[in-house]
Amino acid sequence: DGVPGQAVVAPPVVKWMPGGVEALEVRASDRPGLLSEVATVIERNGGSIRWAAVTTLGGTVIDTFAVTWDSPLDERRRNSISEQVRAACARA
């Protein structure tokens, strides 16, 4: 009798697109302060945001950040940043 009342919330996704300026794409459920928290994670890890494309589709954000870093990112550092961004996205 109609559509179920509960929506399934997908876990946050963090994608890296390497290049001269690395792009970090974040897909997560939207909430107040999320953009600021992700930007803070980037800056605390030595990143400078050159530009950001912010998109909201319903209750989901797809935010892409072009970032330069104070030093090259190795796999360990990239994974640590990804975990911190996912943790910021998971906070209510």
C-alpha positions in Angstrom: 0.0 0.0 0.0 2.4 2.7 -1.2 6.1 3.4 -0.7 7.8 2.4 2.6 8.3 5.3 5.0 12.0 4.7 5.7 14.8 5.7 3.4 18.0 3.7 3.2 21.0 5.9 4.0 24.1 4.9 2.1 27.4 5.1 4.0 29.6 8.1 3.2 31.9 7.7 0.2 35.3 9.4 -0.2 37.0 9.3 -3.6 40.4 10.6 -4.6 41.2 11.8 -8.1 45.0 12.4 -8.3 46.6 15.1 -10.5 48.5 18.3 -10.1 45.8 19.4 -7.8 44.1 16.5 -6.1 40.4 16.3 -6.1 38.5 14.8 -3.2 34.9 13.9 -3.7 32.6 13.3 -0.7 29.1 11.8 -1.0 27.1 11.7 2.2 23.8 12.6 3.9 23.5 16.3 4.2 23.3 18.1 7.6 24.1 21.5 8.9 27.9 22.1 9.4 29.0 19.2 7.2 30.8 21.3 4.6 32.7 23.2 7.3 33.7 19.9 9.1 35.1 18.4 5.9 37.0 21.6 5.1 38.4 21.6 8.6 39.7 18.0 8.2 41.4 19.0 4.9 43.0 22.1 6.4 44.2 20.3 9.6 46.0 17.7 7.4 47.9 20.3 5.5 45.6 20.9 2.6 44.6 24.2 1.0 41.3 24.2 -0.8 41.7 25.8 -4.2 38.0 25.4 -5.2 35.0 23.4 -4.2 31.9 22.3 -6.1 29.0 21.8 -3.7 25.9 19.9 -4.8 22.9 18.9 -2.8 20.4 16.3 -4.2 17.5 15.9 -1.8 19.2 14.9 1.4 22.5 13.9 -0.2 25.6 16.0 -0.8 28.1 15.5 -3.5 31.0 17.9 -2.7 34.2 18.0 -4.7 37.3 19.8 -3.3 40.3 20.6 -5.4 43.2 20.6 -2.9 46.9 21.2 -2.9 48.9 19.7 0.0 51.8 20.9 2.0 53.7 17.7 1.1 52.9 14.8 -1.3 50.3 12.4 0.0 51.3 8.8 0.5 48.8 6.0 0.8 48.9 6.0 4.6 48.2 9.7 4.8 45.5 9.6 2.2 43.8 6.7 4.1 44.0 8.6 7.3 42.4 11.7 5.8 39.7 9.5 4.2 38.8 8.0 7.6 38.7 11.4 9.2 36.3 12.7 6.5 34.1 9.6 6.8 34.0 10.1 10.6 32.9 13.8 10.1 30.2 12.6 7.7 28.9 10.0 10.1 28.5 12.4 13.0 24.8 13.4 13.6 
